[in-house]
Amino acid sequence: MSYNHAQFFDYSKEKQEDMLCVDMKSFYASVECVERGLDPLTTLLVVMSGSDSPGGLALATSPRAKTELGISNVSRRFEIPNHPELVIVPPRMNLYIKKNIQINELFKQYVADEDILIYSIDETFIRVSQSKKLFHMTAYDFAQQFKQEIYHEFGLHCTIGIGDNMLLSKLALDNEAKNNSDMIAQWRYTDVPKTVWNIQQLTDFWGINRAMEKRLNELGIYTVYDLAHYDFFHIKQPLGVMGQQLVAHAWGIDRSDMTNTYQPVSKSIGNSQILKKDYTKLSEIKIVIKEVAEQVATRLRARKYQTECVSLSIGYSRYSEQIGFSRQLKISPTDSSKELVAYCLQLFDTYYTGEPVRKLSVNYSNLVPNQAVQLNLFEEPETTIQDRLLDQTIDVIRRGFGFDAIIHASSLLEGATAIERSHLVGGHAGGMDGLT
């Protein structure tokens, strides 16, 4: 072990801002309650995708459904108890996106665009440092104002964490605000010893999952207090720079700037799908792989890229002894649907072991600008050019008239999912990125 209880970070040298982290309480479920004239806090309601199937997945639950019936956001249809008051509704992603936009427009009445960071559809970071002077309000005043206006305008409840940076506001939200009567909590640098260090479960700390918790446990680190007092320099050897960042976070230090747009080092385009049932027929599995591979190819062309690496991941049924596989294949640059489908099927045929399939994903990486047509010795140039024109024509038709306007005959067969998914947004009831 390498603990350093004399370790010290100088907060006077750190940027100190007034940051709010606003989380909409049970967002999807609450929106559905309000739309039906029901109270989000007292109604038993579940938003469920595929509720007509035993494998349907709960996406959101009202607070009462969560505490009284024990329904979580990963519960399956067959796990949900029968209750005379329980309302089960399908997701309406377009509606949730619309509400999210309206809520963030409300924030813009108080702060500039660059002071807002949309973290997810139900969570937003807001910097009020400059607006405090304009409105003569404290950070806590802003939190109360936002809560009141969101409830008045939309009938929705929210919880808010306040901190000197995004990390502290998020930790305040997750670890205290949700338990306070006013649903607001404020964690500052000076509060770290009695707030951050009192977080007992490492997985309750931002950025630590089960795998990282296990690695930290191997170093003798079991609490956030342990993490804060593990030597900053010694932790670099086993965990690298990430370990040092976690130690700094345990002291409440976060130097990320919400105004800096993140640029990924390596671009990739992909899509994953959880099937409604275990697929056992080889023909049906291949139909879905073809559909997903083509969907991602469409998105690839829409963004004017070609790919040099195709990845296929297959997840087997929960009842299988094996978990599945994930393999990739280096290829010559292409954006051809026909070629990419063939590569995905090649990977599947090579590594598939015959188990029932429940999940699959296709990913294209090592992207290069789409500047030329790559010819090859095994196909006539005219054929390659015709295939490219066919892809482009299909793309134009679908952009103008929707995915259903032109489909493969295989998408009408049993097991196919593309037509149903073409009306989804984010994988749930509502569009399909790249196909509509």
N, C-alpha and C positions, 0 to 999 in steps of 0.2 A: 504494500500500500504506500501511497505517496501523498499524504495529506499535509496541508500547509495552513494552519489556523491563523497564521500571521498575514495571510494573503489579503491584499487591499486594493480596491479600485477607486480612483479619484473621480467622484461624480461631478466635481466642479469643472472638469475638462470635457464632460459629455454634453451633447446638445439636449436641452430641456424644452419640451413642447407640451402643449395641451392637446392630447390625442384622445378621441373617443372611439370606441369600438361598439357599434350598434348591431344587435342581433335580433331579428324578428322571431318572436316566440312561435314555434311550431308553424312556420310560415304557410306552407301549402294547406295544411289542415285548417288553420285559422282563416285563410282567405275563403275556403270552401264554406266554413261556418257562417261568415259574414254574408256571403252571397245568398245563403239560405235563410238569413234573418235569425241565426242562432248565435248563442254566446260561445266564443272560442274556448273559454275557460271551464264551462260546465257541460259542454256537449260531448257525447261519445261519438267520435268520427275518425275514420281512417281513409286516407287517400291511397288507393291501391291500383297498381298496374296489373292488368290481366286477372281481374277479380273473378272471371268466369272459369278460371283454371285453378286446380289445387295448388299449383306452384306459383300463383300470383304473388307479387311482392308488395309489401306495405312500404310506401315512400315517405309517408308522414302520418303522425298520429296526434290527435288533440291531447293536451296535458292530462285530462281526466282519463282518456282511453289508455294512456301510457301508465298512469299510476294505479288505476282501478282494475284494468283488465290485463296489465302487463304486456301490452302490445308495443313492440319496438319497431324501428324503421327498417328492420331486416326480417320481420316476421313474414312467413308464408301464409297463404290463404287457409291451408288446412290447419295451421297452428292458432288461428284466431277463434276465440270462443264465441258461441252464439249468445247474443244478448238482445233483448227486445228493443233497447234504445239505441243500439249501435247502428250508425249510418256509414255505409261503405260507398265511396264515390271514386270514379275514375279521375286520373290526373288531367289537368288542363294547363299545360305548360305555357301556352300563349298568354293566358290570363295572369299567371304568376310573373311572367316577364313584364307584362304591362304594369302590374302593381309595383314591381321592383323599380321600374323607370319612374313612376309617379312619386314613390317615396324618396328616391335620390334627387328628383327635381325639387322636392320640399327642402332638402338639405342645401341646395344651391341658392336658396333665398337668403342663406346666412353666411355661406363660405364660397370661395372661388372654386372653379373646376379643379384646379391643381391641388386643392386641399381635400379632395375626395378620392378615396381608393376603394373601388367595389371589389371586395374580397371573394364574395360568392353571391348567389341570388338572394340570400337572406342575411348577409353580413357585410357591413361597410365601415371603413375607417374614415374618420373625419377629423381634420386638424382645425382647431378653433383659435389658435394662438393669435392670429391677426384680427379675427372678428371680435375678440373680447373687447378690444379698444373701441371698435365701431358701435357695438351694441351695449357696452357697459355691463357685460355679463361675465360671470365666472364659468369655468368649464362645467361645474355642477349645474349652474343655471341653464346652460345649453342642453345638458342631458335631460333635465326636467321639461324644458321647452319642446324638445324633439319628441319625448314620450307623449306629452299632452296633444301635440299637433297630429302625430301619427294615429293616435286613438280617435281624435275628433274627426279627422279626415277619412280614415279608412276602417275604423273600428278594430284595429289590430294592436296587440301588445308587443312591447320590445323590452329587452334588457340592455344595459349600457355599462361598459367598463371605461374608466378614465385613467390615463397614465401619462408619464413623461415621455413615452414613446409608444410605438405600436405594440411591442412585446408586452409591456406592463399593462396597457389597456386591455389586451386580449386575455392576459392572465387574470386580471381583475374581473373581467366578464365571466370567464369559465369557472373560476374558483370561488367567487363570492357574490357577484351581482345577482345571479340566479336564485340565491338563497335569501337575499335581503328583501325587506318589506317594500322598499321603494324601487327594487330591481335595478339599483345603481350601486357601483362600487368604485372606489378611487384608490389606486396604488401608485405611490410616488417612490423616488429613489430612497428617501429617508425611511420608507415603510418596509423596505426589502427584508430586513431580519425578522420582522413579525408577520410578513405576508408570504413572500416568495419562498422563504426558507422553511415555512411551515407546511408547504405542499408535500404530502407524504408519498403519494403514488407518482413515480417518475413518469408514467404514461399520462398523467394529468398536466404535464408540463409541455408547452408548445415545442414541437419538433422531435419528441421522443416517442417512438412506436415500440411495439413488443420486441422487435429485433434489437433495437438500440438499447432498450432496457436490459436485455440479457447481456449485452457486451459491457454495459456499465456495472452490472452486478458482478461480473467476472473480475472487475477492478476493485470490488468492495464498496461500490457506490449503490446505495439503496434508497436514498432520499435526495431531495433537491439541496438540503443542507450539506449532505455529503458531497454532492457535485460541486457546490460553491467553494468548498474547502479542499478539493483535490487540486494538487499543484498544477497551475496553469501551464507551466512549461513541460512537466513530466507527462501530462496527458496526451501530448502531441505524438509521442511514439506509438502508443497503441491505437489511437483514434484519429490521428492527423489533425488538420486545421479544424475539422468539424468538432472534435473534442474540445479544443480551445474555445470555439464559439459557444458551445454548450455551457462551459464554465462561466464565460462572460454573461450569458443569458441568465444563469443562476444568480448573478449579481444584479439582474434587471437591466443589463446594458444591451442595447440594440441600435446599431448605427446605420440601419437601412433607411433610405430616403424614399418616401412614397411618391415623390415627383419623378424619380428615375424609372423609365419604362424598361422592363426586363426584356433583354434580347437573348433568346436561347442560343447556346453555342452550336448545337446541332439540330437542324430542323428535321421534323418527321411528320407524317400524316398517317393517321390510322383510325380504326373503328373497332369496337368490341361489342359482343352481343351475348346476353344470357338467354338461353332458350327456355321456353315455357315448360318443356318436358325433356327428359333424357332421350336423345336421338340414337337409335340403334341401327337403323337402316343406312347402309353405306351411301345409297343414292340420295337420300334426303340430306345427309351431312354435306355431301359434295354440292348440292344445290345451294345451301346456305353459304358455303365457302365461296362459291362463284359469285353470289349476290353481293356479299360483303367486299370481296376483292374488286368487283366492278365499281361499287359505290366509292371506295377509297381512290380508285383510279380516276373517277370522275372529278373528285375533289382535287386530285393531283393536277389534272389538266386545267381546272378552273383557276388554280394558283400559278399556272405556267411553270410547272416543275416537271422534271423527270427523276426517276429513282434509280439508285445503283444497289439497293439492298432491300430484299423482300423478307419480312418476318411473319411467321404464322404461329400462333399459340392456341393450343387446344386444351380445354379443361374437362376432365372426365366427371362422371356422375359422383355425387357424394358417397354413393354406395360402392364405388370401385376401390380396389386395393391400390391402384396407381392414381396419381394426381393429374397426369397429362404430360404435355411436352411443349417446349417453345424452341423453335429453330429458325435460323435465317439463312439466306442464300445471296451471295454476291452476284450481281448481274451487270450486263451492259446497260447504259442509261436508256430508259424507255418510259413512256406514259401510255402504252397500248393496253387497253382492257384485255384483249385476247392473250397477250403475252403474260401479263401479270396474273391473270386467272390461272394460266397454265403453270406458272412458277409456284403459286400457292397450292395447287393440286399436287404438284411434284413433291413438295415438302410433306403434304399430308400422306400421300401414298408411301413415302419413304419411312416415316416415323410413327404412323398410326398403328396401334396394337390391338384394335378391335373392341375397345371398351366403349360403353355408352357415353355420348358427348353431351355436356350441358352448357359449356361456354366456349367461345372462340373469338379470336381477334386477329386482324390483319394490319400490319404496319409497314409503311414504305419510308425508308430513311436514306441518308447520304444523298440528299436532294441536290440537283444541279439545275440551272436555268434551262428552260425549254427553248433551245435556239436552233436545233436542227433535227432532221429525221435520221435515225441510226439504221443504216442498211446492213444486211447480213448475207453471207454466202449461201444460206440454205433457203432463201425465199426470193422470188422475183421482185425487183424494185417496185413494179407496178402494183403487186399485191400488198406490199408494205404501205404504199401511199394510199391505196384504196381503203385499207383497214383504218388508217389514220383519218381519212375523210369521213368514214362511217362513224367513228367515235365522235368526231366533231359535230356531225349532223345530229346524232342522237342527243348530244349535250345541248344543242340549240333547241331542239324540240322539247326536251324536258324542262329547260329553263323557261320556255314560253308557255307550255301547256301542262306542266306537272309531270311527275314520274310515270303516272299511269298512262300517259299518252302513247308511250312505246315501251314495251317490255319483252323479255324473252319468254317463249312458251313455257320454259321450265319453271318460271315464277308462278305459273298457274297450278303446278303440281302440289300434291300433299307434302307438307314439310317446308315449303317455301315461305319466306318471311318478308321479302322485299316490299311487296305491295302494302302490307299492313304497316311496315316501318316507314313507308314514304309519307305517312300522315303524322309522323311523330316529330316532336321537338326535344332534343337532348335525350332521345331514346324513349320518350313517353308521349302520351297523347297530345298531338299538335303540329310536323314538317320533317324534312330530312336534309341536313347540310350537304350541299353538293348535288342533290337529286331533284330539288324543287326550286 
